[in-house]
Amino acid sequence: MPYSVDLIEEMQILTLYNLANTQEGLKIHHSAEPSSIAAALRLHNKGLISLPDGGYLTTLGIQAAEHAQSALNILNT
């Protein structure tokens, strides 16, 4: 499956989460880029984050964020 712009934006949001503290959430403000707002909503609809504008990672979201952040770390070395 090729990477779409939407998928890359969702992965970007997932890489913003602090996996060392899953009680630390994110807030995507209404003044954020429309693409970030839309990505957060898609992640929420997929059950990866708790709120349409960020919130906390769900159990599935933690797994997705771990994979996204691991891939980013590997590719940045």
Backbone hydrogen bonds in HBPLUS format (Angstrom, degrees):
<---DONOR---> <-ACCEPTOR-->    atom                        ^
c    i                          cat <-CA-CA->   ^        H-A-AA   ^      H-
h    n   atom  resd res      DA  || num        DHA   H-A  angle D-A-AA Bond
n    s   type  num  typ     dist DA aas  dist angle  dist       angle   num
A0008-ILE N   A0004-SER O   3.05 MM   4  6.33 162.9  2.08 153.0 157.2     1
A0009-GLU N   A0005-VAL O   2.96 MM   4  6.19 157.3  2.01 150.6 156.8     2
A0010-GLU N   A0006-ASP O   2.96 MM   4  6.23 153.0  2.03 148.4 155.8     3
A0011-MET N   A0007-LEU O   2.92 MM   4  6.18 159.4  1.97 150.9 156.6     4
A0012-GLN N   A0008-ILE O   2.89 MM   4  6.12 147.5  2.00 143.7 153.1     5
A0013-ILE N   A0009-GLU O   3.13 MM   4  6.45 154.1  2.20 144.9 150.2     6
A0014-LEU N   A0010-GLU O   3.04 MM   4  6.38 161.0  2.08 149.6 154.8     7
A0015-THR N   A0011-MET O   2.98 MM   4  6.25 141.6  2.13 145.6 155.4     8
A0016-LEU N   A0013-ILE O   3.01 MM   3  5.34 154.6  2.07 109.9 118.1     9
A0017-TYR N   A0014-LEU O   3.42 MM   3  5.79 156.4  2.48 106.4 112.3    10
A0021-ASN N   A0018-ASN O   3.25 MM   3  5.70 157.8  2.31 108.5 114.8    11
A0024-GLU N   A0021-ASN O   3.02 MM   3  5.64 159.9  2.06 120.7 123.6    12
A0026-LEU N   A0055-GLY O   2.92 MM  29  5.22 154.6  1.98 140.1 143.6    13
A0055-GLY N   A0026-LEU O   2.68 MM  29  5.22 152.0  1.75 165.1 155.7    14
A0028-ILE N   A0053-ASP O   2.72 MM  25  5.06 172.1  1.72 153.5 152.2    15
A0032-ALA N   A0029-HIS O   2.91 MM   3  5.36 165.9  1.93 118.5 121.7    16
A0036-SER N   A0033-GLU O   2.93 MM   3  5.30 128.2  2.20 109.3 122.7    17
A0037-ILE N   A0033-GLU O   3.10 MM   4  6.47 159.5  2.14 157.0 163.3    18
A0038-ALA N   A0034-PRO O   2.94 MM   4  6.10 161.2  1.98 148.1 153.1    19
A0039-ALA N   A0035-SER O   2.95 MM   4  6.04 150.2  2.04 136.5 145.0    20
A0040-ALA N   A0036-SER O   2.97 MM   4  6.18 160.2  2.01 149.7 154.0    21
A0041-LEU N   A0037-ILE O   3.12 MM   4  6.38 157.8  2.18 145.0 151.1    22
A0042-ARG N   A0038-ALA O   2.97 MM   4  6.24 156.9  2.03 148.4 154.5    23
A0043-LEU N   A0039-ALA O   2.92 MM   4  6.19 157.7  1.97 150.4 156.5    24
A0044-HIS N   A0040-ALA O   2.93 MM   4  6.16 154.1  1.99 148.7 155.9    25
A0045-ASN N   A0041-LEU O   2.89 MM   4  6.16 159.7  1.93 149.9 155.5    26
A0046-LYS N   A0042-ARG O   2.95 MM   4  6.17 134.9  2.16 141.6 153.7    27
A0048-LEU N   A0043-LEU O   2.89 MM   5  5.29 163.7  1.92 161.8 156.4    28
A0047-GLY N   A0044-HIS O   2.93 MM   3  5.04 156.1  1.99 105.6 113.4    29
A0058-THR N   A0048-LEU O   2.97 MM  10  5.29 168.8  1.98 128.5 130.0    30
A0050-SER N   A0056-TYR O   2.75 MM   6  5.27 149.7  1.84 152.7 162.9    31
A0051-LEU N   A0054-GLY O   3.19 MM   3  5.16 153.5  2.26 142.4 134.5    32
A0054-GLY N   A0051-LEU O   3.14 MM   3  5.16 153.4  2.21 118.4 114.3    33
A0062-ILE N   A0058-THR O   2.79 MM   4  6.09 147.0  1.90 152.3 159.8    34
A0063-GLN N   A0059-THR O   3.32 MM   4  6.65 158.4  2.37 143.6 148.1    35
A0064-ALA N   A0060-LEU O   2.98 MM   4  6.29 160.7  2.02 149.8 155.3    36
A0065-ALA N   A0061-GLY O   2.80 MM   4  5.94 162.4  1.83 151.1 155.9    37
A0066-GLU N   A0062-ILE O   2.88 MM   4  6.04 156.2  1.93 148.6 155.2    38
A0067-HIS N   A0063-GLN O   3.08 MM   4  6.34 161.7  2.11 149.6 153.8    39
A0068-ALA N   A0064-ALA O   2.88 MM   4  6.10 163.7  1.90 152.2 157.3    40
A0069-GLN N   A0065-ALA O   2.81 MM   4  5.87 165.7  1.83 150.8 155.0    41
A0070-SER N   A0066-GLU O   2.89 MM   4  5.95 150.4  1.97 142.6 151.3    42
A0071-ALA N   A0067-HIS O   2.93 MM   4  6.08 165.6  1.95 151.1 154.7    43
A0072-LEU N   A0068-ALA O   3.02 MM   4  6.22 159.5  2.06 145.0 150.8    44
A0073-ASN N   A0069-GLN O   2.96 MM   4  6.13 156.9  2.01 143.0 149.1    45
A0074-ILE N   A0070-SER O   2.94 MM   4  6.19 160.8  1.97 154.0 158.9    46
A0075-LEU N   A0071-ALA O   2.94 MM   4  6.11 165.3  1.96 153.7 157.7    47
A0076-ASN N   A0072-LEU O   2.96 MM   4  6.02 135.6  2.16 142.5 153.8    48
A0077-THR N   A0074-ILE O   3.33 MM   3  5.57 165.8  2.35 107.4 110.9    49
